[in-house]
């Protein structure tokens, strides 16, 4: 106000003929202008970002479900975003589509689909809501606003395989896995390649459970791998830790997946983990910059510290740790795992010498198992 008065006094000094009425109008105009500036600067901020999250199981269940939830919750808190969760959403029932519509109705601009079959189920919905961005953990379907976004878990599988190859005495490693899809196959293949790098005699026997979680069946399959094939190390691609518990009960070493080694188990060699907080932080950053869906497929890997082989047992010797460190440094330097010549377990050449398998092919179309992998009948 003092500044406005000084301005009017200066104007009047230079123009003695100015009337009091003119001075009043000038002050009134100045006050309106200042008020307008204040109103502009005090305009309310945009509402916080709402992120929808859909997942198959219970978000409190250790393994895939809890690790994802804890990761996305941490990322949302860091970005000041509101997280809306829909868990217990089974695949193939129409429940995912209902959850998507519900989250959109609640104002979510970004929706994360955290199970393998979800993208295929909601592709039409993605087309129906082009203003909503989708990030999916598989490449089963694609839309201009839906990106397959996944960590390079196969890099940690490769390291785990190298450890298993060094550790096994029977040269047989058992692997309980849910489904023969691209995600799981590339993990199995990377695991075998890591094992063979350290032990050319190592082989992997896979037992398919047919479910992301089926405690009874996983138990039976783990027991069969131990008793029938002579596997002295087990690992798994399941949402729970039943295979680890079964191996421990038999006194067999295991490599855990996607969660800390379960408390009370003494035969865990290591665990394969993803830093889901870093993964979801990357998704939120890209979304806020408007570039999340600018690519069909996106990866985040060991070079971003997003995947790791963690909690190494005292049974892992210094020599073993040295090899693992060396292989990890190779991956940090973008050394490829899937380089030719590579044959599948039917003897078909899948990757020529001097060639490598592309990222898109790894994410979408690995429909074979590498030589050295057999399936438990």
PETA-V744183 format. One record per residue. N is the residue number from 1. RES is the residue in one letter. D_FIRST is the distance of its C-alpha to the first C-alpha in whole Angstrom. Layout:
n: {N;N}
res: {RES;RES}
d_first: {D_FIRST;D_FIRST}
This chain:
n: {1;2;3;4;5;6;7;8;9;10;11;12;13;14;15;16;17;18;19;20;21;22;23;24;25;26;27;28;29;30;31;32;33;34;35;36;37;38;39;40;41;42;43;44;45;46;47;48;49;50;51;52;53;54;55;56;57;58;59;60;61;62;63;64;65;66;67;68;69;70;71;72;73;74;75;76;77;78;79;80;81;82;83;84;85;86;87;88;89;90;91;92;93;94;95;96;97;98;99;100;101;102;103;104;105;106;107;108;109;110;111;112;113;114;115;116;117;118;119;120;121;122;123;124;125;126;127;128;129;130;131;132;133;134;135;136;137;138;139;140;141;142;143;144;145;146;147;148;149;150;151;152;153;154;155;156;157;158;159;160;161;162;163;164;165;166;167;168;169;170;171;172;173;174;175;176;177;178;179;180;181;182;183;184;185;186;187;188;189;190;191;192;193;194;195;196;197;198;199;200;201;202;203;204;205;206;207;208;209;210;211;212;213;214;215;216;217;218;219;220;221;222;223;224;225;226;227;228;229;230;231;232;233;234;235;236;237;238;239;240;241;242;243;244;245;246;247;248;249;250;251;252;253;254;255;256;257;258;259;260;261;262;263;264;265;266;267;268;269;270;271;272;273;274;275;276;277;278;279;280;281;282;283;284;285;286;287;288;289;290;291;292;293;294;295;296;297;298;299;300;301;302;303;304;305;306;307;308;309;310;311;312;313;314;315;316;317;318;319;320;321;322;323;324;325;326;327;328;329;330;331;332;333;334;335;336;337;338;339;340;341;342;343;344;345;346;347;348;349;350;351;352;353;354;355;356;357;358;359;360;361;362;363;364;365;366;367;368;369;370;371;372;373;374;375;376;377}
res: {X;X;X;X;X;X;X;X;X;X;X;X;X;X;X;X;X;X;X;X;X;X;X;X;X;X;X;X;X;X;X;X;X;X;X;X;X;X;X;X;X;X;X;X;X;X;X;X;X;X;X;X;X;X;X;X;X;X;X;X;X;X;X;X;X;X;X;X;X;X;X;X;X;X;X;X;X;X;X;X;X;X;X;X;X;X;X;X;X;X;X;X;X;X;X;X;X;X;X;X;X;X;X;X;X;X;X;X;X;X;X;X;X;X;X;X;X;X;X;X;X;X;X;X;X;X;X;X;X;X;X;X;X;X;X;X;X;X;X;X;X;X;X;X;X;X;X;X;X;X;X;X;X;X;X;X;X;X;X;X;X;X;X;X;X;X;X;X;X;X;X;X;X;X;X;X;X;X;X;X;X;X;X;X;X;X;X;X;X;X;X;X;X;X;X;X;X;X;X;X;X;X;X;X;X;X;X;X;X;X;X;X;X;X;X;X;X;X;X;X;X;X;X;X;X;X;X;X;X;X;X;X;X;X;X;X;X;X;X;X;X;X;X;X;X;X;X;X;X;X;X;X;X;X;X;X;X;X;X;X;X;X;X;X;X;X;X;X;X;X;X;X;X;X;X;X;X;X;X;X;X;X;X;X;X;X;X;X;X;X;X;X;X;X;X;X;X;X;X;X;X;X;X;X;X;X;X;X;X;X;X;X;X;X;X;X;X;X;X;X;X;X;X;X;X;X;X;X;X;X;X;X;X;X;X;X;X;X;X;X;X;X;X;X;X;X;X;X;X;X;X;X;X;X;X;X;X;X;X;X;X;X;X;X;X;X;X;X;X;X;X;X;X;X;X;X;X}
d_first: {0;4;5;5;6;9;10;11;12;14;16;17;18;20;21;22;23;20;20;17;18;17;14;13;15;13;9;11;12;9;8;12;12;9;11;14;14;13;16;18;18;19;22;25;28;31;34;36;39;42;45;49;52;55;58;62;62;61;58;59;62;63;63;62;60;58;58;56;54;53;52;50;48;47;46;44;42;41;40;38;40;42;45;48;51;55;58;61;61;65;66;68;67;64;62;60;59;58;56;54;53;52;49;48;48;46;43;45;44;47;50;52;56;58;61;64;65;61;60;64;63;59;60;60;56;55;56;54;51;50;46;48;48;52;53;57;59;62;63;65;62;60;57;54;52;54;55;58;56;58;59;62;64;67;66;66;69;71;70;72;75;75;75;77;80;80;80;83;87;88;86;85;81;81;77;77;74;73;74;75;72;70;68;70;73;71;70;74;75;72;74;77;77;75;78;80;79;80;83;85;87;84;84;81;83;80;80;78;77;76;73;70;71;74;75;79;79;78;80;83;82;81;84;86;85;86;89;90;89;89;85;84;80;78;75;73;70;70;67;68;70;74;75;74;75;79;79;79;81;84;83;82;79;76;72;70;67;63;63;64;68;69;69;72;74;76;77;73;73;70;67;66;62;59;55;54;51;51;52;50;47;48;48;45;43;45;44;41;41;43;46;48;51;51;54;57;58;56;57;56;59;60;58;55;56;56;60;62;65;65;66;69;72;74;77;75;77;75;77;76;72;72;74;71;68;70;70;66;65;67;65;62;63;63;67;68;71;72;74;78;80;80;82;82;84;86;87;85;83;79;78;79;80;77;75;72;71;67;64;65;68;68;65;67;71;72;75;78;79;80;83;84;82;84;84;85;88}
